[in-house]
Amino acid sequence: MKKFLVLFLVLFSVNLFYAHAPSEIKIEYDDAKKMIMTNIIHSLKTSPVQDPKKHFIKYIILKVDGKIIDKKSYNEQETIEGQKAVFKVNDIKKGSKIKIDTVCNIGGRKSYNIIVK
């Protein structure tokens, strides 16, 4: 039983070593098209994504003024660099806070927000 527990902890620790939150989130709001474009950078120099089918952005969640508007789920990442997503939105007013929450499938989260001008 002890050997199993030690093996489990070692394997779990190795897996967490490769897990990391996205390194950068870029958000762009196009008022004319009523679209929010995101570019999630999920690669670090010290720990790049080796296989975007096994290590990827699992969720990208869009919130406007604290309310969840949309949530996109992924089973793999577009590229080893990251994941892009486009959200169609209705009416966003000046001063609204747009927040993007991201979750790595292995571990790690990152959020970023902008205020609509």
N, C-alpha and C positions, 0 to 999 in steps of 0.2 A: 504494500500500500504506500509506503514512504517513497519507494522508487517511482511509482506512478505519479505521485504528487510532485516530486522533484522534476520529473520529465515534463509534466504539464506546465509547471512554473517556468521552466527554461524555454519551452516552445512559446508560451504566451509572452514572455519577456522579449524574445527575438522578434516576434510579430510586432510588438509595440515599438521596437527600435526603428522599424521602417515606417511607422505611422507618423503623419504630421498634418497639421492644419494647412489649409491653403496659405500660400505666402502673400498673396495680394488679391484684392477684389477691385475691379473697375466697374463703375456704373455710369451709364449715360442715359439721360431721359430726353426723348424727342417728342416735344409737345404737339407738333404738327401731325405726326404719325400716331401719337398716343401709344408709344412703345418705350419699354425700358430694356436696354441692352446691357448684358453683364459679360464680363470676361474674368473667369476665375483662374488665377495662376496657381498651379498645384505642383510645383517642382522646386526643390531646394538644391543648391550646389552640393551640400553635404549629404543629401538624401533624395536623389531624384526618383520620380516614379519610373520604375523599370518596366512594368507591364500594366498598361492602362485598363486591362480587362480584370486584373486582380486588385489593383490599388487605384481608387478613383473617387471623384466627388459623387457621393451617394444622393445628397439632397441639395437643392438650391431653393430657398424659401424667400418669397417676396412679401414684405410688409409695408403698408402705407399708413402712417400715423398710428402704428402699433397694431394694426389689424392685418391678419394674414389674408392676402389677396390671391396668392397662387403658390403652389409647391410642385417643383419638378423633381422626379426621381430618375436615377440612372443606374444601369447595370454595368456600365463601363464608361471610360473617359474618352473624349474625342481624340486627344493626343497625349503624349507624355508630358506636355507643358501644362495642360489644363482643360477646362470645359467652358463653353460659351452657352448662354441662354438668352432668349428673347421673350419678353412678356408683353402681351397686349393689355393695355389698361384703358379704362374709360376716362373719367374726368379727374385729373389731379390738379389741385389748386396750388397757387404760389404759397410758399411757406410750408407745404407738406413735407414730412420726413419720409424718405424712401429708404428702407433698410433691406439689405440682403444678408441672409444667414446661410452659411454653408456647412456641410458635414462630410467628412472623409469616411469612407466605408470601414477603414481600419481603426481610425481614431483621430480626433482633432476637429476643432470647430473654429470658424472665423466669421465675424460679422463686419459689415461696413455700411455706413449710411451717408446720404446726401440730403440737402434741403433744396427743394425746387425753388428756383429764382424766377 
